[in-house]
């Protein structure tokens, strides 16, 4: 069987992504699975919840899976809404019972400070919607209105998503079924090994088109594969990532590619929603720049997109180049190798660069001693970020 997508559509803002998502949900006939790290209840998600309710009323099986930390402020309300509206609802890895009081703390108290609870381990960081088991949306958009210009205007975060059709969506279905099952209480004691093995085999069957880090063995493979691709790059390595805190081998591979004469460009946020990560990794971009890697900081709003182009191979998804994505969180990215998608992503990368500033070495050199000490100390704890 030839491994290729039947249809691909790229989106570079939340509004286009959401519009197409709603249209596709309205055409659903049998099933809809919705999986998001953050699912808030706001003006944008009210629209989605209504459409999911209507789908359930016309006979679709609708399942909503959210992360227990990313969505913890809205878990109680989501559970009530889903029960009332005929939507099956589960929480992936909820906080222990003695910490549930956090969900009752006013959201405003969390809005301006880094949230340590969102750095907890074993998170489901995927953002996916699968319709009728053959059409899928994925990317960097969570279900919260900060990603959508229609709701927040020019402050909307810069994101990239993709719609895909094809047999490879089977692997996304299998990954969802695994996460859905493990979200059930006491699932670890009751899930049959055959159930897990069959779904892992399905995921591996399509890993050339959908990269899903469903277990530790696959994580190691995907990490080595990314390093290998960078190490063997011949012409270009373009990476846009919201949180840049990679393992040492990736830093070494990027620097080595630049020294070989490969056009290596890294796009990272200027403004960021998680300053901790930027502080922890503060020295890495400067060291890479000294090795010939061109580094740019996106300026208009928070850069939340996660996409890369390595020669004639590209990905779009939820993966960041940080320890969380590489070691802990469940992630997904679609692999795109057709000429149209490659040209689209390269054109968008060039457009993003026009809204960015080159990394300022002078700013790094002006840092005070205490800043160097503080960020150096945090860097030693990077496993947790």
C-alpha positions in Angstrom: 0.0 0.0 0.0 1.4 3.4 -1.0 1.8 5.6 2.0 0.6 9.0 1.0 -2.2 11.5 2.0 -5.3 11.7 -0.1 -5.8 15.4 0.7 -3.8 18.0 2.7 -4.9 21.5 3.7 -2.6 23.8 5.7 -3.7 26.6 8.0 -1.6 29.4 9.4 -4.1 31.0 11.6 -6.7 29.8 14.1 -9.7 31.4 12.3 -9.2 29.5 9.1 -8.5 26.3 11.0 -11.6 26.7 13.2 -13.9 27.5 10.3 -12.9 24.4 8.4 -13.1 22.3 11.5 -16.7 23.4 12.2 -17.7 22.7 8.6 -16.2 19.2 8.7 -17.9 18.4 12.0 -21.3 19.4 10.4 -20.6 16.7 7.8 -19.7 14.0 10.3 -21.8 10.9 9.9 -20.6 8.3 12.5 -18.0 9.5 14.9 -16.0 12.5 16.2 -13.0 12.2 18.6 -11.8 15.5 20.1 -8.5 15.6 22.0 -6.9 18.8 23.4 -4.3 19.6 26.0 -6.2 22.9 26.8 -9.9 23.1 26.4 -11.4 26.2 28.0 -15.0 27.2 28.1 -15.1 30.6 26.3 -16.9 32.2 23.4 -15.0 30.2 20.8 -15.4 26.8 22.4 -19.1 27.4 23.0 -19.5 27.3 19.3 -17.6 24.0 19.1 -19.6 22.5 22.0 -22.9 23.3 20.3 -21.8 21.7 17.1 -20.6 18.6 19.0 -24.0 18.4 20.7 -25.8 18.7 17.4 -23.6 15.9 16.0 -24.5 13.7 19.0 -28.2 14.4 18.5 -28.0 13.2 14.9 -26.5 9.9 15.9 -22.7 10.5 15.9 -20.6 9.1 18.7 -18.8 12.1 20.1 -15.8 11.6 22.5 -14.0 14.5 24.2 -10.6 13.8 25.9 -8.8 16.7 27.7 -5.6 16.8 29.8 -6.0 16.9 33.5 -3.5 19.7 34.0 -3.9 21.7 30.8 -7.6 21.9 31.2 -7.9 21.6 35.0 -9.7 24.9 35.5 -12.6 23.8 33.3 -12.9 20.0 34.1 -16.0 20.2 36.3 -17.9 22.5 33.9 -16.9 20.4 30.9 -18.0 17.2 32.6 -21.4 18.7 33.4 -21.8 20.0 29.8 -20.9 16.8 28.2 -23.2 14.8 30.4 -26.1 17.1 29.5 -25.3 17.1 25.8 -24.7 13.4 25.1 -20.9 13.8 24.7 -18.6 11.1 26.2 -16.0 12.8 28.3 -12.8 11.7 30.0 -9.8 13.3 31.6 -6.2 12.2 30.8 -4.1 11.8 33.9 -6.1 14.1 36.3 -4.5 15.6 39.3 -4.7 13.7 42.6 -7.8 14.2 44.6 -6.1 16.3 47.2 -5.2 18.8 44.5 -8.6 19.2 43.0 -9.2 22.4 45.0 -6.9 24.1 42.4 -9.7 24.0 39.9 -11.8 26.3 42.1 -9.1 29.0 42.3 -10.1 32.0 40.1 -8.5 31.8 36.7 -7.2 35.3 37.0 -4.7 34.2 39.6 -3.0 32.0 37.0 -3.1 34.4 34.0 0.1 36.4 34.6 2.4 34.0 36.2 4.0 30.7 35.0 1.9 27.8 36.0 4.1 25.1 37.6 1.2 22.6 37.5 1.3 22.8 33.7 4.9 21.5 33.8 3.8 18.3 35.5 4.9 15.1 33.8 2.9 12.7 31.7 0.7 15.1 29.9 -1.4 14.7 26.7 -0.2 17.6 24.7 -1.9 16.6 21.4 -4.5 18.8 19.7 -6.5 16.6 17.3 -10.0 16.1 15.9 -10.8 12.9 14.0 -14.0 12.7 12.0 -15.5 9.4 10.8 -12.1 7.7 11.5 -10.8 9.0 8.1 -10.4 12.8 8.3 -8.3 14.6 10.9 -7.3 18.0 12.0 -4.1 18.5 14.1 -1.6 21.2 14.8 -0.7 23.7 17.6 -4.1 25.2 18.3 -5.6 24.5 21.7 -9.3 25.1 22.2 -9.0 28.6 23.7 -9.8 31.9 22.1 -6.2 33.3 22.4 -5.5 31.4 19.1 -8.3 33.2 17.1 -8.2 36.7 15.8 -12.0 37.0 15.6 -12.0 36.8 19.3 -8.8 38.6 20.5 -7.8 40.7 17.4 -4.1 41.3 16.6 -3.0 39.6 19.9 -4.0 36.2 18.5 -1.2 33.7 18.7 0.6 32.6 15.6 -0.3 28.9 14.9 -0.1 26.4 12.2 -2.4 23.4 11.7 -3.3 20.9 9.0 -6.2 18.9 7.7 -5.4 15.4 6.3 -7.4 12.6 4.7 -6.1 9.1 4.2 -5.6 5.6 5.5 -2.9 6.9 7.9 -5.6 8.5 10.1 -6.0 4.9 11.4 -2.9 5.5 13.5 -4.4 8.6 15.0 -7.5 6.7 15.9 -5.4 4.0 17.5 -3.5 6.6 19.5 -6.7 8.2 20.7 -8.1 4.8 21.7 -5.0 4.1 23.8 -5.2 7.5 25.6 -9.0 7.2 26.0 -8.6 3.8 27.6 -5.8 4.9 29.9 -7.9 7.9 31.0 -10.4 5.5 32.5 -10.0 4.9 36.3 -8.0 1.8 37.1 -7.4 1.3 33.3 -3.7 0.3 33.9 -5.0 -2.8 35.9 -7.5 -3.9 33.3 -6.2 -3.1 29.8 -5.3 -6.3 27.9 -1.8 -6.4 26.5 -3.3 -7.5 23.1 -5.3 -4.2 22.9 -2.1 -2.2 23.5 0.0 -4.3 21.1 -2.5 -4.1 18.2 -2.8 -0.3 18.5 0.9 0.2 18.7 1.3 -1.8 15.6 -1.2 0.4 13.8 0.7 3.5 14.9 4.0 2.1 13.7 2.5 1.0 10.4 1.9 4.7 9.5 4.8 6.4 11.2 6.1 7.7 7.9 3.0 10.0 7.7 2.0 10.5 11.4 4.7 10.6 14.1 3.0 9.6 17.4 5.2 9.1 20.5 2.8 6.5 22.0 5.5 4.7 24.1 9.1 5.1 25.2 10.4 2.9 22.4 8.8 5.1 19.7 10.0 8.2 21.5 13.6 7.0 21.2 13.1 6.2 17.6 11.6 9.5 16.7 14.3 11.4 18.6 17.1 9.5 16.8 15.3 9.9 13.5 15.1 13.7 13.9 18.8 13.9 14.8 19.7 11.8 11.8 17.7 14.0 9.4 19.4 17.1 10.7 22.8 15.4 10.6 22.2 14.4 6.9 20.5 17.6 5.8 22.0 18.9 2.5 20.3 22.2 1.8 18.0 23.6 4.5 16.7 23.2 8.0 13.9 25.6 8.9 12.4 25.1 12.3 9.6 27.1 14.0 9.0 26.1 17.6 7.2 27.7 20.6 9.5 26.3 23.3 13.1 25.7 22.4 14.9 23.6 25.0 16.2 20.6 23.1 18.4 17.7 24.2 22.1 18.0 23.5 22.2 15.9 20.4 19.8 18.2 18.6 21.8 21.2 19.5 24.9 19.5 18.2 23.2 18.4 15.0 21.9 21.9 14.3 25.4 23.4 14.8 27.0 20.7 12.7 24.6 21.3 9.8 25.3 25.0 9.9 29.1 24.4 9.8 28.6 22.2 6.8 27.0 25.1 4.9 23.4 24.0 5.3 20.9 26.9 5.6 19.8 26.5 9.2 17.3 28.9 10.5 15.5 28.8 13.8 12.3 30.8 14.6 11.5 31.2 18.3 9.1 33.5 20.2 9.8 37.0 21.1 6.8 37.4 23.4 6.1 34.1 25.1 3.3 32.7 27.3 5.8 30.5 29.3 8.8 32.7 30.2 10.3 29.9 32.3 11.3 28.0 29.2 12.9 31.0 27.6 14.9 31.7 30.7 16.0 28.1 31.1 17.3 28.0 27.5 18.5 31.5 27.4 22.1 30.7 26.4 21.3 28.0 23.8 20.2 30.3 20.9 23.3 32.5 21.3 25.6 29.5 21.3 24.0 28.2 18.2 24.2 31.6 16.5 27.9 31.6 17.1 28.0 28.3 15.2 26.3 29.8 12.2 22.7 29.0 12.9 20.5 32.0 12.0 18.0 32.7 14.8 15.0 35.0 14.7 12.5 36.0 17.4 8.8 36.5 16.2 7.5 39.9 17.3 3.7 40.6 16.6 2.3 38.1 19.1 3.1 34.8 20.8 4.6 32.3 18.4 2.9 29.0 19.2 3.4 27.2 15.8 5.4 24.0 15.6 6.6 23.1 12.1 9.8 22.3 10.3 11.3 21.8 6.9 14.4 19.6 6.4 15.3 19.4 2.8 12.2 17.9 1.1 10.6 16.6 4.3 8.4 18.6 6.6 6.2 18.2 9.7 3.3 20.1 11.3 2.0 19.2 14.7 2.2 19.7 18.5 5.8 18.8 19.0 8.1 21.4 20.5 11.9 21.1 20.6 11.9 20.8 24.4 12.3 18.1 27.0 8.6 17.9 27.6 7.8 16.9 24.0 10.8 14.6 23.7 10.6 12.8 27.0 7.2 13.2 28.6 4.2 14.5 26.7 2.0 12.7 24.2 2.5 14.5 20.8 1.6 14.1 17.2 2.9 15.6 13.9 1.9 15.0 10.3 4.7 14.4 7.8 4.3 16.3 4.5 6.6 15.6 1.6 4.5 16.8 -1.4 5.7 19.8 -3.3 2.7 21.9 -2.6 3.0 21.5 1.2 6.7 22.1 1.2 6.3 25.3 -0.9 3.5 26.4 1.4 5.6 25.9 4.6 8.7 27.5 3.2 6.6 30.5 2.0 5.1 30.8 5.5 8.4 30.6 7.1 9.7 33.4 5.0 6.6 35.4 5.9 7.1 34.8 9.6 10.7 36.0 9.3 9.5 39.3 7.9 7.7 39.8 11.2 10.8 38.8 13.3 14.0 40.2 14.5 17.4 38.5 14.4 18.6 37.4 17.8 20.6 40.3 19.5 23.9 39.1 20.7 24.6 42.3 22.5 21.6 41.7 24.7 23.1 38.4 25.8 26.5 39.9 26.5 24.9 42.7 28.6 23.4 40.2 31.1 24.3 40.7 34.7 26.1 38.0 36.7 23.0 37.1 38.7 21.1 36.5 35.4 23.7 34.2 34.1 23.8 32.3 37.4 20.0 32.1 37.7 19.5 30.8 34.1 22.4 28.4 34.4 20.8 26.9 37.5 17.5 26.6 35.9 19.1 24.9 32.9 20.4 22.1 35.1 16.7 21.4 35.9 15.7 21.4 32.2 14.4 17.8 32.4 11.3 19.2 34.1 10.6 21.9 31.6 
